[in-house]
Every structure is written in C-alpha cells, then in structure tokens.
Amino acid sequence: MADVSSETGAETGAAPLLVVEDIAKSYGGVRAVDGISLSVPRGSLTGLIGPNGAGKSSVLGMIAGAIRPDRGRILLEGEDIAGLRPYDVARRGVIRTFQAASVFPQMTVLENLLLGVPPWDGERFVSSFVGRRAWHRRETAQLEQARSILASLQLSRHADSYAGELSGGQKRLVEIGRAIMARPRLLLLDEPMAGVARTLAAPIEDLIAKLRTTGMTVVLIEHELGLVERLCSPVIVLAQGKVLMQGAMDELRADPDVRRAYLVG
Amino acid sequence: MGVLMSAIGFGIVTASILAVSSVGFTLQFSVTNVFNLSFGSVMTGTGFIAYALNTSGVSIWASMAIGALCGGVISVALNWLIFGRFIRHGISRFGMVIVTIATGLICDNTIQAFVGPTFYAYNAQPGKAFNLAGMLLTGQELIIIVIAAVMMTATHVGLKSTRLGAAMRGLSVNASLARACGVPTRRVVAVAWFASGVMAGIGSVALFLDTSTFAATTGSQFLIMVIAAAVLGGVGSAEGAVVGALVVGLATEITAAYWNPELKDVVAFVVLILVLLVRPQGMFSQLSSERTAVG
C-alpha cells in the first residue's frame, strides 16, 4: 500500500483529535441531533452506529462543515470548526466520503485523486500563470503519490478512464483513494460499504484496516455491524439524535438499551 | 460560389465573435449554474469602456484588452453585489434568471441614460483586404479570428491541464463534493465570473468592430445568438459552445447572403427552438439538471 501516513501522529493516550460538545440540529420541527457530545481518540478508528434517523450522517455533516449546527462546539485539536465552510474544514484536514459513492464522473480517475490534494496554489488565477514551476514540481510529486495509491487499490489500469465508467465498488475505492490523497488528520467514512458488490467489499475493508495502521484517525459510519466489530474501537451508538452508549462492540451487544434501540428494534 | 465563399468568410468572423462570447457565457454557467441573461449588458458596458479609451487615443486592440479586464471586474462585482447574495439566500433557478434579466435591464438603461439613443463607432480602420480562397477578409477580421482561436485554445488548455481548470470542472459537476475535497468555491467562482467578463469584453469589442456601429442595446440584442450557440453546443460545455458558434455563425451569414440580412436573428431563434425540440441538452453538455446555483 502507498504511504498514506497522515500527520496526526498516533500516540496513544494523547488528547483526543476531535471533541464534539453538545451539538444540536433541527430540521423544521424535527430535532435530528439533540445535544450530542463525543470524542474521537487520535489514531483511532471510531465507529458510529445507530438505526436510521439516529443522526449519524447529520453529525458527520456537521463535523465536515456541510451542515451548520444550531448550537455546540466541534473542536479539532482545540480549534472550534463548527460552522466553518466545508472547504475550510477540508483544508484543516477533515476529509469525508459520502453514502453514495461520490466521484467526478466526467474526470479521469487520476484527476479525481489529484483534485483531493492540497495545497491549491495552481488554482489561483495568477499562479496558474506565475510560479508554475514551483507548484508544478509539487504536482509531479502528487502525481506519483496518486499513481501509487491507485496501484495499491488495484485501479492502475483505470487511471485514465472516466470515473463515471467504473462500477459502484470501484467508485467507492476512488472516493477513498481521493480522501487518502489529502493525507487527512481526520477521515470521515459514511457507509463505505453501501452499494458495493461483495467481491469489492473485502478489499475496501482491508484498505480501511490498513489506514488504521498508518495512524490516521478515522470515523466510520456503517450499518454492517460485523465490519464495525472487526475494525472499530471505540464504537459510539446514536439513537434519536442522542448518544446512547460508547464502548467496545461486545459491551454494546450486551447492553439492553442498545439492543432495544438498534440491534433488535 | 463567390457569394457562398464570401458568406462563409463572414460566417467565420461571426462565429469567432460568437465563440468567444458563448464560451464566456457557458463557462460561467457551468461553474455557477447561473443562466446569466445580463451577459449582453456586460458586453455593452465593456464595449463602451473600450469606446471611451479608443476615442481618447488608445489603439483599438489595447482598448479591447483594457475593456476586457474591466468586463472581468464588472462581472465579478455583479456576482459579489447581486447574484451571490441571492444564491446564498437559496433563490430558485427560475428566480435567479429573473434577477439576471432585471440586472441586465438596469445596466442597459443606465448605459442608455449616459450615451443616449445614438449610434457609435470605434476609431479603427478595417485594414487591407485579403482574398483567402474566395473569402474576402480585412486585416481587422483576421485579427478577430486569431484572437478567438487563441482564446479558445487557452480556455481548452486551461480547463484540461491546470488545477484551476480541474477545480472548475469539479465544481461544475458536483459542487458539494468539490467543497468537501477542499476546492475553495468562492475563489473559483470569482475566477469563473472574471473569465466570463473578460470574454464578454473581447466579444463585445470584436462585435462592435464587425457591426461598424453600436448602441446601448447592441450587446443584449446579440445575446440571443450567444444563447443559441451555447444551447446548440450544450450549455456548460466550452467545446460545444465553439461548435454551436460555428453553426450559428455560418447559418446566419449564409441566410443573410442568400435571403435577407434582417433574418439573421430569426435564424438564431429557429436554431434555438429546433435544438430545444430535438436535443434539449445540446450536443455536448453533461451537466445534471439537478444542480443548484453556486455563489
């Protein structure tokens, strides 16, 4: 696998990378998130589970800046990022994927990966013409990184194919590859197995497991509890917009409230 | 044959002007999803800025360059002062079209209040005429064709080979995803408006040179041809706009040569209606109809 180690440092026992304090969000009269507080340990692969409508994706959207919370704080290494624009959050190293595999269909797979990488000097109007040599050198290095990641995802032969031509599972790999390209401090994976054929589920699981070994901090929303059990620690259960419980998966399975809210009902 | 070649020559000049204008129109639409019907007014405004410079002794080509830069600034300012605010308030796509029409009317009438209902002409000589395979083209017309070719090539290379172009294409396909990837939406949108204004400026001066005289509403009248070319190619597609410009430019000039010059705009309308009937998405567009405006 390509070098995807983030700059997080995966020290155990260090302060949490992300602390969410009492965030809430209502849509119309419906309270989707009702005072959720949680913390994500640095270097962990934290699972976020719960029944449909529990508020998982809303929480993830608020962390990523796509949804502005009605109240509360979202502290990334002490900095409150609640209410920042999505691209400002992304530039602080919080990168997300979406429930439906999201790629830029009319761009090649390689372009999809390169679009996920900071810095963005080449995007400035002036520096598109001036200082090209400097950012072009960086882009050459990024190109190598992208090819390396594609090789690890076994997508090298699709590098120059349009992303829209790939299967659902391959699109998911491209999406995760693009997120890895950004070397995120915090990677938010929203149901990475949704819509993925069984043949590609195992490689995606392997990929996520490998991310953990690189020290990257990951938050994973997933309905497939077996996968969560194999990969995640800790696991946070949400129900009706609140945190129901946090712990290891076997502890959660044994808890009657969790069983009632999610595992059974 | 002589009439046909002559008409094709004029058609290529018209297509060059249309190509620059419709690529500017469609590039901005593809990134922002704002169907900007005040584009013609920006053309008129920049045309008159170039006129002010030109009559002060500045050469027509320098006036075109400065006017184009002013067009970029005007375009960014319109987005910053008007369009962006409506977009951030969540205005519907139809509502946004009305806002751009209103903005265009305000601009046209303001220009008219200053310049009056009279016609103007640049202080520029058409230059020596060249006979190219039966097409009689003046030096001025050849320069317009070269400028359009350079602009189109630069746009194509810029969109396909630079990070800015990739960001624009990403934003045009999926703005939410682009934001989540860290694409600085506002900056890229501002660049799209600026580029659009620059092309409006170049297109307007080229148009006003081609038509010899112009007035406060010439840009807005030309807008229908710009839209016809953009729709024919597929709104949002720069390559499509160039092809659309060629078709509309040649069709209108051949009609003028063989039938009646007054029917030029009618041909543009007929092309527009036929395309909307037969292939509403145009020839090259790949944009989703579900997109929302980006400010």
Chai-1 contact restraints between the chains, C-beta under 6 A:
chainA,res_idxA,chainB,res_idxB,connection_type,confidence,min_distance_angstrom,max_distance_angstrom,comment,restraint_id
A,P86,B,R179,contact,1.0,0.0,6.0,A-B,restraint_1
A,P86,B,A180,contact,1.0,0.0,6.0,A-B,restraint_2
A,Y87,B,R179,contact,1.0,0.0,6.0,A-B,restraint_3
A,Y87,B,G182,contact,1.0,0.0,6.0,A-B,restraint_4
A,Y87,B,V183,contact,1.0,0.0,6.0,A-B,restraint_5
A,Y87,B,P184,contact,1.0,0.0,6.0,A-B,restraint_6
A,A90,B,G182,contact,1.0,0.0,6.0,A-B,restraint_7
A,R91,B,G182,contact,1.0,0.0,6.0,A-B,restraint_8
A,R96,B,A180,contact,1.0,0.0,6.0,A-B,restraint_9
A,S102,B,L177,contact,1.0,0.0,6.0,A-B,restraint_10
A,F104,B,G170,contact,1.0,0.0,6.0,A-B,restraint_11
A,F104,B,V173,contact,1.0,0.0,6.0,A-B,restraint_12
A,Q106,B,V173,contact,1.0,0.0,6.0,A-B,restraint_13
A,Q106,B,Q286,contact,1.0,0.0,6.0,A-B,restraint_14
A,E111,B,A166,contact,1.0,0.0,6.0,A-B,restraint_15
A,L115,B,A166,contact,1.0,0.0,6.0,A-B,restraint_16
A,L115,B,G170,contact,1.0,0.0,6.0,A-B,restraint_17
A,L115,B,C181,contact,1.0,0.0,6.0,A-B,restraint_18
A,G116,B,C181,contact,1.0,0.0,6.0,A-B,restraint_19
A,P118,B,G182,contact,1.0,0.0,6.0,A-B,restraint_20
A,G122,B,R163,contact,1.0,0.0,6.0,A-B,restraint_21
A,E123,B,R163,contact,1.0,0.0,6.0,A-B,restraint_22
A,E123,B,L164,contact,1.0,0.0,6.0,A-B,restraint_23
A,E123,B,A167,contact,1.0,0.0,6.0,A-B,restraint_24
A,F125,B,V191,contact,1.0,0.0,6.0,A-B,restraint_25
A,S128,B,T162,contact,1.0,0.0,6.0,A-B,restraint_26
A,S128,B,L164,contact,1.0,0.0,6.0,A-B,restraint_27
